[in-house]
Amino acid sequence: MTAEKQPLSLPGAGGGSWTRRGEWLEAMPGRVITAAADPAPAIDRWLLDTVGMPAKLHARLRREGGIRWKGDRLRLALFPYREAGLEPVWQEAVVLFEDDFCLVVHKPAGMAVHPDGSGTEVTLDHVVAAHYAASGGGVAVRHIHRLDKDTTGPVLYAKNEYAQLALDEDMRAKAVSRLYAAIVQGIVPPGLKVIDAPIGRDRHHAARRRVSPGGQEAVTRIIGREALRGGTVLKVQLETGRTHQIRVHLSHMGHPLYGDGLYGGPFWTAGQAGASRGREDIGSGFDAADTPGFRPEGLGPAASGLPGSGRASNVIRSGGRQALHGESLAFRHPWTREKLEVADPWPEDMLRLRALLCGGPQTPA
């Protein structure tokens, strides 16, 4: 549970190191306050200008006695007990980073980030609620962003109100950056670096989005690529966060994601026999036209895994999952304002797909 830290040259240097004392954060601002004739206004200036505390939260803490100064130590009531907000579901959470302010957890394929109101689905929020409960509880579940149900990758959670306010503002300011890895159909030309095309709803399909002149602004940047045989690995960053943005934009450009049936992507499978071999052997000499169980042109009987296909026991299906993974997440720590970069390793299904398409090692370049 580590993250690379790099200082940012931004207004407000942050609050520096802290110690948690139950519901209180304890910090030592130093001479900026100890040398002041009247510490109260100096504390307010430090919190608002240096730390960057949201003004409304600062006002409430002042009003409720949540700011205390004694000697050379400042205490802030930033960690009050809060209910999780939903019932915990006891599944293992893959924690990528965690401290008193933030949690970054891996979201697997097939799991939504939050409930849809039906009350029947286990979501990442439920799993995070169980993770908090196992650590003593008292933390509300607050996700800062979302991923599509079948997209894997890191999801950022705020563990207190201060973190939520700061991270929400950073999201609005586009200071939270996500790098995605996508495996798409066809060879993407090097000249395709920016896709700037508005996205709106598809009036013919409730779940789909489409490029539409009347849609919302949407900008996708391609910052890296690796040509395979019959496909391309792309490294993608978003300037905007529209629903299905990467999937819609790449499909619009004629390069849908593998496994993305909603937007015309080719179906794919990876055989269990291949998955059980050493990584150096998987995909060796692969030829899509000759390999049973791999049918990028569409869902066929041999690849269906359905009763009667003869391959139900030795085919791993994508199950409609698009080959899209959040490879890393970068954000400013709510309190220190340092830059955190949290990596999330590729899932096994995408490693196998890449190997099948290139016949080489499974580690992405």
MIKE-295633 format. One record per residue (C-alpha): x, y, z. Coordinates in steps of 0.25 Angstrom, whole numbers, plus 5000, padded with zeros to 4 digits. Layout:
<sites>
SITE   east   north     up
SITE      X       Y      Z
...
</sites>
This chain:
<sites>
SITE   east   north     up
SITE   5000    5000   5000
SITE   5010    5010   4995
SITE   5009    5022   4986
SITE   5020    5030   4979
SITE   5020    5044   4984
SITE   5024    5057   4977
SITE   5023    5071   4982
SITE   5014    5080   4973
SITE   5017    5095   4971
SITE   5003    5100   4974
SITE   4997    5111   4983
SITE   4995    5105   4996
SITE   5006    5096   5000
SITE   4998    5087   5009
SITE   4998    5084   5024
SITE   5010    5075   5024
SITE   5011    5063   5033
SITE   5000    5060   5043
SITE   4997    5050   5054
SITE   4983    5045   5057
SITE   4978    5045   5071
SITE   4964    5038   5071
SITE   4954    5048   5064
SITE   4965    5059   5064
SITE   4976    5062   5054
SITE   4989    5068   5061
SITE   4998    5077   5053
SITE   5010    5086   5056
SITE   5010    5098   5047
SITE   5022    5104   5053
SITE   5026    5119   5055
SITE   5016    5124   5045
SITE   5006    5122   5057
SITE   5015    5121   5070
SITE   5022    5135   5066
SITE   5008    5142   5064
SITE   5003    5151   5075
SITE   4989    5146   5073
SITE   4989    5131   5069
SITE   4974    5131   5065
SITE   4975    5139   5052
SITE   4989    5133   5048
SITE   4982    5119   5050
SITE   4971    5123   5040
SITE   4981    5129   5030
SITE   4989    5116   5031
SITE   4977    5107   5029
SITE   4971    5115   5018
SITE   4983    5120   5010
SITE   4994    5109   5013
SITE   4986    5097   5015
SITE   4975    5100   5006
SITE   4963    5096   5015
SITE   4950    5098   5009
SITE   4944    5111   5014
SITE   4930    5105   5018
SITE   4937    5094   5026
SITE   4946    5104   5033
SITE   4934    5112   5037
SITE   4927    5100   5043
SITE   4939    5095   5050
SITE   4941    5109   5057
SITE   4926    5110   5060
SITE   4926    5096   5066
SITE   4939    5097   5074
SITE   4946    5087   5064
SITE   4959    5096   5064
SITE   4968    5095   5076
SITE   4982    5101   5079
SITE   4991    5097   5091
SITE   5005    5100   5092
SITE   5011    5098   5078
SITE   5000    5088   5074
SITE   4988    5090   5065
SITE   4976    5080   5066
SITE   4965    5079   5056
SITE   4952    5070   5058
SITE   4954    5064   5044
SITE   4950    5050   5047
SITE   4937    5049   5054
SITE   4930    5036   5054
SITE   4920    5034   5042
SITE   4911    5022   5038
SITE   4916    5015   5025
SITE   4903    5018   5018
SITE   4900    5004   5013
SITE   4902    4990   5018
SITE   4916    4983   5017
SITE   4918    4971   5008
SITE   4929    4963   5013
SITE   4938    4961   5001
SITE   4953    4964   5000
SITE   4956    4978   4996
SITE   4969    4979   4987
SITE   4975    4992   4994
SITE   4985    5000   4986
SITE   4987    5011   4995
SITE   4981    5016   5008
SITE   4983    5026   5019
SITE   4974    5034   5029
SITE   4969    5043   5017
SITE   4968    5034   5005
SITE   4966    5020   5000
SITE   4969    5015   4986
SITE   4963    5001   4983
SITE   4964    4992   4971
SITE   4950    4990   4964
SITE   4949    4976   4957
SITE   4941    4974   4945
SITE   4926    4971   4946
SITE   4924    4980   4958
SITE   4918    4993   4959
SITE   4924    5004   4967
SITE   4911    5008   4974
SITE   4897    5002   4976
SITE   4886    5005   4965
SITE   4875    5005   4975
SITE   4870    4991   4972
SITE   4876    4985   4985
SITE   4880    4972   4979
SITE   4895    4975   4974
SITE   4908    4975   4982
SITE   4916    4987   4978
SITE   4930    4992   4981
SITE   4923    5002   4991
SITE   4918    4990   4999
SITE   4932    4984   4999
SITE   4938    4997   5003
SITE   4928    4998   5015
SITE   4932    4984   5019
SITE   4947    4988   5019
SITE   4944    5000   5027
SITE   4936    4992   5037
SITE   4948    4982   5038
SITE   4957    4994   5042
SITE   4948    4999   5053
SITE   4937    5006   5045
SITE   4932    5020   5047
SITE   4935    5024   5032
SITE   4925    5028   5022
SITE   4926    5022   5008
SITE   4929    5033   4998
SITE   4934    5029   4984
SITE   4940    5041   4977
SITE   4939    5036   4963
SITE   4933    5023   4956
SITE   4937    5013   4945
SITE   4928    5005   4936
SITE   4923    4992   4942
SITE   4932    4984   4933
SITE   4944    4993   4933
SITE   4955    4989   4943
SITE   4964    4999   4951
SITE   4966    5008   4963
SITE   4955    5015   4969
SITE   4957    5027   4979
SITE   4950    5028   4992
SITE   4950    5040   5002
SITE   4950    5035   5017
SITE   4945    5048   5023
SITE   4937    5061   5019
SITE   4950    5069   5018
SITE   4956    5059   5007
SITE   4942    5059   5000
SITE   4941    5074   4998
SITE   4956    5075   4994
SITE   4956    5063   4984
SITE   4942    5067   4978
SITE   4948    5081   4975
SITE   4960    5075   4969
SITE   4951    5066   4960
SITE   4944    5079   4955
SITE   4958    5086   4953
SITE   4962    5073   4945
SITE   4974    5071   4955
SITE   4970    5056   4957
SITE   4977    5049   4945
SITE   4974    5034   4941
SITE   4983    5026   4931
SITE   4975    5015   4923
SITE   4980    5003   4915
SITE   4971    4999   4904
SITE   4973    4988   4894
SITE   4965    4991   4881
SITE   4962    4985   4868
SITE   4971    4989   4856
SITE   4984    4997   4855
SITE   4982    5011   4861
SITE   4991    5020   4852
SITE   5001    5029   4859
SITE   4995    5041   4855
SITE   4982    5039   4863
SITE   4986    5046   4876
SITE   4974    5054   4880
SITE   4959    5051   4878
SITE   4951    5063   4880
SITE   4936    5059   4878
SITE   4924    5063   4886
SITE   4916    5051   4892
SITE   4901    5050   4894
SITE   4891    5039   4897
SITE   4887    5030   4886
SITE   4872    5031   4884
SITE   4871    5017   4878
SITE   4877    5010   4890
SITE   4876    5014   4904
SITE   4889    5009   4909
SITE   4898    5014   4898
SITE   4904    5028   4895
SITE   4909    5033   4882
SITE   4917    5044   4876
SITE   4906    5055   4873
SITE   4908    5070   4869
SITE   4898    5073   4880
SITE   4905    5065   4891
SITE   4914    5069   4902
SITE   4929    5073   4899
SITE   4938    5061   4900
SITE   4953    5060   4898
SITE   4961    5047   4898
SITE   4976    5047   4897
SITE   4984    5035   4892
SITE   4998    5037   4899
SITE   5004    5023   4895
SITE   5002    5011   4886
SITE   5007    4997   4883
SITE   5003    4991   4870
SITE   4999    4976   4871
SITE   4995    4966   4860
SITE   4980    4970   4858
SITE   4980    4980   4869
SITE   4986    4991   4877
SITE   4989    4994   4891
SITE   4986    5009   4894
SITE   4990    5017   4906
SITE   4978    5027   4908
SITE   4976    5040   4916
SITE   4963    5047   4918
SITE   4961    5062   4918
SITE   4946    5060   4920
SITE   4939    5049   4927
SITE   4926    5046   4919
SITE   4919    5033   4920
SITE   4926    5022   4912
SITE   4935    5033   4906
SITE   4947    5024   4902
SITE   4938    5013   4897
SITE   4930    5023   4889
SITE   4941    5031   4883
SITE   4950    5019   4879
SITE   4938    5012   4873
SITE   4935    5025   4865
SITE   4949    5025   4860
SITE   4947    5010   4855
SITE   4955    5004   4866
SITE   4945    4998   4876
SITE   4950    4991   4888
SITE   4952    4976   4889
SITE   4940    4970   4896
SITE   4931    4983   4895
SITE   4919    4977   4888
SITE   4911    4990   4891
SITE   4920    4998   4882
SITE   4923    4988   4871
SITE   4936    4982   4878
SITE   4940    4967   4874
SITE   4937    4956   4883
SITE   4949    4949   4889
SITE   4953    4937   4898
SITE   4965    4931   4904
SITE   4967    4916   4906
SITE   4969    4911   4919
SITE   4980    4902   4914
SITE   4988    4915   4909
SITE   4985    4921   4923
SITE   4991    4910   4930
SITE   5004    4910   4922
SITE   5016    4918   4926
SITE   5016    4933   4921
SITE   5027    4931   4912
SITE   5018    4921   4904
SITE   5005    4927   4904
SITE   5001    4932   4890
SITE   5014    4927   4884
SITE   5012    4925   4869
SITE   4998    4930   4870
SITE   4989    4932   4858
SITE   4975    4937   4860
SITE   4970    4929   4848
SITE   4976    4916   4852
SITE   4974    4916   4867
SITE   4961    4909   4873
SITE   4954    4917   4883
SITE   4958    4931   4878
SITE   4948    4937   4869
SITE   4950    4952   4868
SITE   4940    4953   4856
SITE   4929    4950   4865
SITE   4922    4940   4875
SITE   4922    4927   4868
SITE   4918    4913   4873
SITE   4932    4908   4876
SITE   4935    4920   4885
SITE   4922    4922   4891
SITE   4924    4913   4903
SITE   4910    4909   4903
SITE   4904    4895   4904
SITE   4906    4887   4891
SITE   4918    4895   4887
SITE   4928    4885   4891
SITE   4937    4896   4898
SITE   4929    4899   4910
SITE   4940    4893   4919
SITE   4952    4899   4913
SITE   4948    4913   4909
SITE   4949    4926   4917
SITE   4940    4936   4911
SITE   4941    4951   4912
SITE   4926    4951   4916
SITE   4924    4964   4909
SITE   4935    4971   4916
SITE   4942    4982   4909
SITE   4957    4981   4909
SITE   4959    4994   4917
SITE   4967    4996   4930
SITE   4970    5008   4938
SITE   4985    5006   4939
SITE   4988    5017   4949
SITE   4982    5029   4956
SITE   4989    5042   4960
SITE   4983    5052   4970
SITE   4987    5062   4980
SITE   4986    5058   4995
SITE   4975    5066   5001
SITE   4983    5070   5013
SITE   4998    5070   5009
SITE   4995    5074   4994
SITE   5006    5065   4990
SITE   5004    5057   4977
SITE   5000    5043   4979
SITE   5002    5033   4967
SITE   4995    5019   4969
SITE   4998    5008   4959
SITE   4988    4996   4957
SITE   4994    4984   4950
SITE   4987    4979   4937
SITE   4977    4968   4940
SITE   4980    4954   4935
SITE   4969    4954   4924
SITE   4975    4966   4917
SITE   4989    4960   4919
SITE   4985    4948   4912
SITE   4978    4955   4901
SITE   4990    4964   4898
SITE   4999    4951   4898
SITE   4989    4944   4888
SITE   4990    4956   4879
SITE   5005    4958   4879
SITE   5010    4944   4882
SITE   5020    4951   4892
SITE   5021    4953   4907
SITE   5009    4957   4915
SITE   5015    4969   4921
SITE   5010    4982   4914
SITE   5021    4991   4908
</sites>
